[in-house]
Amino acid sequence: MKKIESGNFEPKDIDIFQSLQWAYAKRMVNRSLKDSFIVREVKDHRLPEPTCKDMGKRRDNDYKHVPIKADR
């Protein structure tokens, strides 16, 4: 990745990097969840206040339960 980000690379370097990414992704999806996560209860944990301003109401899920008409 450092070589690619440096701008001094050849096309084969991108192919190598891509194959490494796929190998990692395949290894992660084939790993059991208990080996990937540690879940524990933290009593009295409070989420901090958001640090960014309110961006308004999201609308991407507003119509997810509206039935689709078949005659479209």
ABEGO torsion letter per residue (X at the ends): XAAAAAGBBBAAAAAAAAAAAAAAAAAAAABBAAAABBBBBBBGBBBBBBABBBAEBBAAAAAAABBBBAAX
